[in-house]
């Protein structure tokens, strides 16, 4: 049975209460205030819903993750990186990145990054928890991604690309930076060919939960400078 969250409580049901179909649906309701979002990620779930739906909270099993040491850079992508055709920055245009991620895609007219979602993550950015990666061609923003950094874990949310390989360049640059900062895992949530080609893999929900307990409160060396 699906759990409905109460506005006066930040508690989520145990992860093993998530539905098998649809895979990982854990709870509904509540709100998007920063304290609840932080608790959600710490608990192992994330919000994902469309306009007109209640807020839905998910913890899929298996979970798609990337271990920094297992990043795969293809020959063609390595060539793009060496050419230096793009410039990558961090936290220079968070609002622009999340708006671009929310824009309609060729394969989907609707977005789950609704206006309330954008406002919620902008507040997390102001609090130093949510971060963006920007990919520039000259002075044009052509790709990027955003997510949350907590302890030695990074929770990826969404990425976009307006030029060939732009989002991949941003992602690879982020993973290499996170590795240097002592991060041990990047949560990718759901599998895509794009992420799997970069070395992402799936692990069980219980294994993902073990990463949360072991690394959420460990220090990192993140600087988040361009």
N, C-alpha and C positions, 0 to 999 in steps of 0.2 A: 504494500500500500504506500502511495506517495505521501511524504510528510509535507505539511504546509507550515512554513515558518511564521513565527509571531514577531511583530514589529518590536516588541519590548524585550526580545531575547536574541542573542547572537549565536545561540547554539545550533549546530547542524547535526543531523542523525549520523550514526556510524556509517562509514563508507560501505560496509557490507550490506547495507540496506538499499543500495542503489539498484534500480531495476535492470534486468537483463535486456528487456525490450520496451522502449528504446534503450540502447546500451548506455548505462551510466547515469540515467536520470535519477538524481538523489533527492531533490526537494523543489518546492515551488514557493513563491511569495517572498515576503520580507521586503527589503529595500536595497538601494545601492550606496548607502552611506559608507564612508571610508572604513570605519571600524568593522563593518560586516564584510566588506570585500577583503580586507586583510585577514580576517578570521577564516574566510572561505579558502583562500590560498593556503593558509597554514594548515587547514583541515584536509586539503587535498581535492577541492572542488572549485569550479569556476562558473560564472554566469554566461548563459548563451540562450538568447530568445529573440523573437521577431516582434516588431510593432504589433500591438493588439493582443499579445500573449502576456500571461503573468511572467514574472521573473522566474527563470528555470535554472537550476543549479545542477552541474554535471560532474561525474567522476567516472570516466570510461574505464573499462577493463577489457583489453590491455590499454596501457597508456603509452603514447609516443613520446620518446625522449631522445636527446642527443648528449652523449658524453664527449666533452671537449677533445679528449685524446683520440676519438674515433671520427673526427671530422674528415670527410672525403672531399677533396678538391680535384675535379677532373682536369685533364690536360687543357681542354679548351677554356675552362674557367680560370685555371692558373695563368694562361696566356693573357686573358682579360685583366687579371689582377696585376700582372707585370707591366702591362701597357700603361697603367695608371690613367685610364680614360675617365675614371670617376674619382671624386673626392668624398671621403666619408667623415662625418662628424657625429658627435653624441650630444643629445639634449640641446640642440640649437633651434629646433622647430617642432616641438612635440605636438602642438595644436595642428600644424599643417600635416604632420604625418598621420595622426589619427583621423583627420578629415579625409585624407587620401585613401586610407584603409577602408573607410566607410563608404566610399564612392561606389556606384554600381559597377559590377563586373560583367564581362561578356557572357558568363555562364549563369548569372543570377541578377535579377532586377532588384531584389530586396537586400537589405543589409541587416546584420544582427548588431552592428555598432550604431545603435540608435542615438539620438541626441542626449537622452539621459545617461547612456553608457559613456559617451564622450565626456560629458560634464564630470562624471564620477572619476574617470581615469585622469582627467586634467587635474582634479583635486589631489589624486594620489601623486601625480607628477609634482605639484606644488609642495607636497610633503616629502619629496625626495625618494619615493618608493617606485614610481613608474618612470620609465626612461625610454628615450627614442634614439634610433639610429637613422641618420639622414644620408642619402646618397645624392650627390650633386654632379651634374654635367655643366661645367662653367658655373653659372649662378642659378641654374634651374634644378629644382627638386625633382628627381626622376625615379626615386625609389626610397624605401625605408621600412622600418618595422618598429614596434614598441612592445614593452612588456614590463614585468615587475622584477626587481632584485630584492631578495630576502635571504639573509645569511649567505650561504655558498650556493644558492639555487637561483636560477633565472627562469621566470615563467613567461614564455613567449605568448603573445596574444594575436597579432596579425601583421602582415607585411603587404607591400604593394610594389608594383614596378611599372614604369612608363617607358623604359628603355631596356634593350637586351641585357640580361644578366644583372640588372641593377640591384634587384632585391637579393640575389645570391651574393653579390659583392658586399652588400651591407651585412648579410648574415655571417659570412665567413669572417669579416673584419670583427664583428661582435664576438664570435666564438673564440677567436684568437685573443682578443682583449680579455674576455672572461677567464680564459685559461691562465693568462698571466696574472690575473687578480685572484686566483685561487678558487674559482667556482668549479664545482664538480659535476653539475648536471644542468641541462637546459630542458625545461618542460615544453614540448611541442603540442601537447594535448591530443590531437587527432592526426592520423597518418595522411600524407599526401605524397605523390610522386616527387614533387619538388623537394620536400624535406628528406625523403628516403634516399634520394640521389646524393644528398649531402652527408649521409652517414647516420641519419636518424634510425632508431630501432624501437621495437615495442617491448615493454616489460609489464609484468602483472601489476594490478592495483596494489597488492600487498607489498611488492618490492618498491613501488613508488612511495608508499607510505613509510617504508623504512628509511628512504632517503630524506623524507620530511623530518622524521624524528632525529636523524643523525646530523643533519646539516643546516636546518633552518636557523638555528641560533649560533652558528659558528661565524666568526668574523671573516670578512673578505678585505681585499686591498683595493676596492673599486675607487676610481677617481672621477670617472664620468666627465673627462675634459676632451675637448676637440683635438 
